[in-house]
């Protein structure tokens, strides 16, 4: 059976689209017209989400705190013939590494997990929330313990709902070195926990060492990095890279630039065979990520055509 195609809905709500986001129904209609099999949900306003963290939901765009509206959304997607390949949980407002009390983070994760369960979503994406500069403030072992303890609990919550947890490693967050990937994955040690491999992040953290604190850890090629992570990858994002980072409002490096396919430097004919061998995904989705790309809406059709070719060759 060939891989199914999806794209992250956050590409149309954040960054260049934050001031004029594209509503979820419009996104889904376009994806269906282009032949996508599904969408990966960015579960934060204005797209469907479990509600306002720690506050009222009535003014929170896209909030679906009740089961009825979630069931209606699931039915609408099924009617369109679209699945949900995964979900990026809205946990960026929480503290993970910079506090010894992760109860609020866990509470929000539980709320997102229940939301995903009601929508039939299998996988929940997480990251380390705080930037890599947090390593200058928090001792490494303390930071590691806080992340591992919290994610162990989150994995148990997800397991109760039949879900897996996937950790996206990227320049913008702590623990972004290859050795960190192994150390955290081994320490969490849960069957439903793995690494989300994004090909542009793989290039930036695995080959360029972007935003790594202290001595850089890099491989000569992304293929070597993928082999290093073999057996630990449980979710895949595909997009190109031009070996640069997206800039924040102050002009500083933030996270990897998600360059449209064919416009960057990645050789997918080298990357894909290794990624297919290295991944242990509990599903059949490959997901495009156009996060922060200024013309994501216009680039969607070309991205789908490129992904279709990858699926024919490697999926």
C-alpha positions as CSV (number, residue, x, y, z in Angstrom):
1,X,0.0,0.0,0.0
2,X,1.4,3.4,-1.0
3,X,1.9,6.3,1.5
4,X,-0.9,8.8,2.0
5,X,-0.2,12.5,1.6
6,X,-1.0,15.3,3.9
7,X,0.2,18.9,4.7
8,X,0.5,20.8,8.0
9,X,-2.4,23.3,8.4
10,X,-0.2,25.7,10.4
11,X,1.5,26.8,7.2
12,X,-1.7,28.9,6.6
13,X,-2.1,30.4,10.1
14,X,1.2,31.5,11.5
15,X,4.2,33.6,10.4
16,X,3.3,35.4,7.2
17,X,-0.3,34.2,7.5
18,X,-0.8,35.3,11.1
19,X,-2.5,38.6,10.2
20,X,-4.8,36.9,7.6
21,X,-5.0,33.2,8.2
22,X,-6.8,30.9,5.8
23,X,-9.8,29.2,7.5
24,X,-9.7,25.4,8.0
25,X,-12.7,24.6,5.7
26,X,-11.1,26.5,2.9
27,X,-7.8,24.7,3.5
28,X,-9.5,21.3,3.5
29,X,-11.4,22.1,0.3
30,X,-8.2,23.1,-1.5
31,X,-6.4,20.0,-0.3
32,X,-9.2,17.7,-1.4
33,X,-9.2,19.4,-4.9
34,X,-5.5,18.8,-5.1
35,X,-5.8,15.2,-4.3
36,X,-4.4,15.1,-0.8
37,X,-5.4,12.2,1.4
38,X,-5.5,14.3,4.6
39,X,-4.3,17.2,6.7
40,X,-2.1,17.5,9.7
41,X,-3.8,19.7,12.2
42,X,-2.1,22.7,13.9
43,X,-4.4,22.6,16.9
44,X,-4.3,26.4,17.7
45,X,-6.3,29.4,16.6
46,X,-8.0,29.9,14.3
47,X,-8.0,26.2,13.2
48,X,-9.8,23.6,15.3
49,X,-8.3,23.3,18.8
50,X,-9.3,22.0,22.3
51,X,-9.7,25.5,23.7
52,X,-7.9,28.4,25.5
53,X,-5.1,27.2,27.8
54,X,-6.2,28.3,31.3
55,X,-8.9,30.6,30.1
56,X,-12.4,30.9,28.7
57,X,-13.1,29.5,25.3
58,X,-15.8,31.8,24.1
59,X,-13.4,34.3,22.6
60,X,-10.8,31.7,21.5
61,X,-11.0,31.2,17.7
62,X,-11.5,27.6,16.6
63,X,-12.1,26.3,20.1
64,X,-14.0,23.0,20.3
65,X,-14.2,22.2,24.0
66,X,-17.2,19.9,23.5
67,X,-17.5,16.4,22.0
68,X,-20.4,17.3,19.8
69,X,-18.6,19.9,17.7
70,X,-15.6,17.6,17.5
71,X,-17.7,14.7,16.2
72,X,-19.2,17.1,13.6
73,X,-15.8,18.1,12.4
74,X,-14.7,14.5,12.2
75,X,-17.9,13.8,10.1
76,X,-17.2,16.7,7.8
77,X,-13.7,15.6,7.1
78,X,-14.9,12.0,6.5
79,X,-17.5,13.4,4.0
80,X,-14.7,15.1,2.1
81,X,-12.6,12.0,2.2
82,X,-9.8,13.5,4.2
83,X,-8.0,11.9,7.1
84,X,-6.0,13.5,9.9
85,X,-2.4,12.5,9.8
86,X,-1.4,13.9,13.1
87,X,-1.6,17.0,15.4
88,X,0.8,19.7,16.5
89,X,-0.3,20.4,20.1
90,X,-0.4,24.0,21.3
91,X,2.1,23.8,24.2
92,X,4.3,26.7,23.4
93,X,2.8,28.9,26.2
94,X,3.8,26.3,28.8
95,X,7.0,25.9,30.8
96,X,8.9,22.7,30.4
97,X,12.6,23.1,31.1
98,X,12.5,26.4,33.0
99,X,10.4,25.1,35.9
100,X,10.4,22.1,38.2
101,X,6.6,22.0,38.1
102,X,5.4,20.7,34.8
103,X,1.8,20.1,36.0
104,X,0.4,22.8,33.8
105,X,2.2,21.4,30.7
106,X,0.9,17.9,31.5
107,X,-2.6,19.3,32.0
108,X,-2.5,21.0,28.6
109,X,-1.1,17.8,27.0
110,X,-3.9,15.8,28.4
111,X,-6.5,18.2,27.0
112,X,-4.9,18.0,23.6
113,X,-4.7,14.2,23.8
114,X,-8.4,14.0,24.6
115,X,-9.1,16.4,21.7
116,X,-7.0,14.2,19.3
117,X,-8.8,11.1,20.6
118,X,-12.2,12.6,19.8
119,X,-11.0,13.4,16.3
120,X,-9.4,10.0,15.7
121,X,-5.9,11.4,15.5
122,X,-3.2,8.9,16.3
123,X,-0.1,11.0,16.7
124,X,0.8,14.1,18.8
125,X,3.8,16.3,18.1
126,X,5.8,17.8,20.9
127,X,9.0,19.9,21.2
128,X,11.2,21.2,24.0
129,X,9.3,24.5,24.1
130,X,12.3,26.6,25.4
131,X,15.0,27.8,23.0
132,X,18.5,26.2,23.0
133,X,19.8,29.2,25.0
134,X,18.1,27.7,28.0
135,X,21.1,25.5,28.4
136,X,23.0,28.6,29.5
137,X,20.6,29.0,32.4
138,X,19.6,25.4,33.4
139,X,22.2,22.7,34.2
140,X,22.0,20.0,31.5
141,X,21.1,17.1,33.7
142,X,18.4,19.1,35.4
143,X,16.9,20.1,32.0
144,X,17.1,16.6,30.8
145,X,15.4,15.2,33.8
146,X,12.5,17.7,33.5
147,X,11.9,16.9,29.8
148,X,12.2,13.1,30.4
149,X,9.9,13.0,33.4
150,X,7.3,15.1,31.7
151,X,7.3,13.2,28.5
152,X,7.1,9.8,30.2
153,X,3.8,11.0,31.8
154,X,2.6,12.4,28.5
155,X,3.4,9.1,26.7
156,X,1.3,7.3,29.3
157,X,-1.6,9.7,28.7
158,X,-1.3,9.2,25.0
159,X,-1.1,5.4,25.3
160,X,-4.4,5.4,27.2
161,X,-5.9,7.1,24.2
162,X,-4.3,4.8,21.6
163,X,-1.8,7.5,20.5
164,X,1.9,7.9,19.9
165,X,4.0,10.9,20.8
166,X,6.5,12.3,18.2
167,X,9.3,14.7,19.2
168,X,10.3,17.2,16.5
169,X,14.0,18.2,16.9
170,X,14.8,21.5,15.3
171,X,17.2,24.5,15.7
172,X,14.7,26.6,17.6
173,X,14.5,24.4,20.6
174,X,16.7,22.9,23.3
175,X,18.3,19.4,23.0
176,X,18.9,19.8,19.3
177,X,22.2,17.9,19.0
178,X,22.3,14.3,17.6
179,X,23.5,13.0,20.9
180,X,20.6,14.7,22.6
181,X,18.2,12.9,20.3
182,X,19.5,9.5,21.4
183,X,19.8,10.5,25.1
184,X,16.3,11.8,25.4
185,X,14.7,9.0,23.3
186,X,16.5,6.3,25.4
187,X,15.6,8.0,28.7
188,X,11.9,8.4,27.9
189,X,11.9,4.7,26.9
190,X,8.3,4.4,26.0
191,X,7.0,2.2,23.1
192,X,4.8,5.0,21.8
193,X,7.6,7.7,21.8
194,X,9.8,8.5,18.9
195,X,11.4,11.2,16.8
196,X,9.6,13.2,14.1
197,X,12.1,13.5,11.2
198,X,11.7,16.7,9.2
199,X,14.1,16.8,6.2
200,X,14.8,20.5,6.5
201,X,15.4,20.3,10.2
202,X,17.5,17.2,9.6
203,X,19.7,19.3,7.3
204,X,20.0,22.2,9.7
205,X,20.6,20.3,13.0
206,X,22.3,17.2,11.6
207,X,24.5,18.7,8.9
208,X,24.8,22.4,9.8
209,X,24.6,22.3,13.6
210,X,22.3,25.4,13.6
211,X,21.8,27.0,17.0
212,X,23.6,24.2,18.9
213,X,25.0,25.4,22.1
214,X,28.7,24.8,22.7
215,X,30.6,22.4,20.5
216,X,28.7,21.5,17.3
217,X,27.8,17.9,16.5
218,X,27.3,17.4,12.8
219,X,27.4,14.7,10.1
220,X,28.8,15.2,6.6
221,X,25.5,14.3,5.0
222,X,21.9,14.0,6.1
223,X,22.0,10.4,5.1
224,X,24.5,9.7,7.9
225,X,22.3,11.5,10.4
226,X,19.3,9.5,9.3
227,X,21.2,6.3,9.8
228,X,22.2,7.5,13.3
229,X,18.5,7.8,14.2
230,X,17.6,4.5,12.6
231,X,14.7,2.7,14.4
232,X,13.8,5.8,16.4
233,X,11.8,7.8,13.8
234,X,8.0,7.5,14.1
235,X,6.7,10.4,12.0
236,X,8.0,12.0,8.8
237,X,7.8,15.6,7.5
238,X,9.1,16.3,4.0
239,X,10.3,19.7,2.6
240,X,13.5,21.2,1.1
241,X,16.2,23.3,2.7
242,X,18.6,26.0,1.5
243,X,20.9,25.6,4.5
244,X,19.5,28.7,6.2
245,X,17.3,29.4,9.2
246,X,14.1,31.4,9.2
247,X,14.6,34.8,11.0
248,X,12.6,36.0,13.9
249,X,11.2,39.6,14.2
250,X,14.7,40.8,15.3
251,X,16.5,39.2,12.4
252,X,18.0,36.4,14.4
253,X,18.1,32.8,13.4
254,X,14.9,31.0,14.8
255,X,14.3,27.6,13.1
256,X,14.9,26.0,9.8
257,X,13.7,27.6,6.6
258,X,11.1,25.4,5.1
259,X,12.0,25.8,1.4
260,X,9.6,24.4,-1.2
261,X,10.6,21.2,-3.0
262,X,13.1,21.7,-5.7
263,X,14.1,25.2,-4.7
264,X,16.7,24.1,-2.1
265,X,19.7,21.9,-1.9
266,X,18.4,18.6,-0.7
267,X,18.8,15.5,-2.9
268,X,15.7,13.4,-2.1
269,X,16.9,10.6,-4.3
270,X,19.7,10.1,-1.7
271,X,17.6,10.9,1.4
272,X,14.4,9.0,0.8
273,X,15.8,5.4,0.5
274,X,17.6,5.8,3.8
275,X,14.6,7.5,5.5
276,X,12.3,4.7,4.4
277,X,14.7,2.1,5.9
278,X,15.3,4.1,9.1
279,X,11.7,5.0,10.0
280,X,9.5,2.9,12.2
281,X,6.2,4.7,11.7
282,X,3.0,3.2,13.1
283,X,1.0,4.7,10.1
284,X,1.3,5.3,6.4
285,X,1.4,9.1,6.2
286,X,4.0,11.4,4.6
287,X,3.4,15.1,5.5
288,X,4.6,18.3,3.7
289,X,5.6,21.2,6.0
290,X,5.6,24.7,4.6
291,X,5.8,26.4,8.0
292,X,6.7,30.1,7.7
293,X,6.9,30.0,3.9
294,X,5.6,33.4,2.7
295,X,3.7,31.9,-0.3
296,X,2.7,28.6,1.2
297,X,-0.8,28.8,-0.3
298,X,0.6,29.2,-3.8
299,X,3.3,26.6,-3.2
300,X,0.8,23.9,-2.1
301,X,0.0,22.5,-5.6
302,X,3.6,22.2,-6.6
303,X,4.5,20.6,-3.3
304,X,1.8,18.0,-3.7
305,X,3.0,17.2,-7.2
306,X,6.6,16.7,-5.9
307,X,5.3,14.6,-3.0
308,X,3.3,12.4,-5.4
309,X,6.6,11.7,-7.3
310,X,8.3,10.7,-4.1
311,X,5.5,8.4,-3.2
312,X,5.6,6.7,-6.6
313,X,9.4,6.2,-6.3
314,X,9.8,5.4,-2.6
315,X,6.4,5.2,-0.9
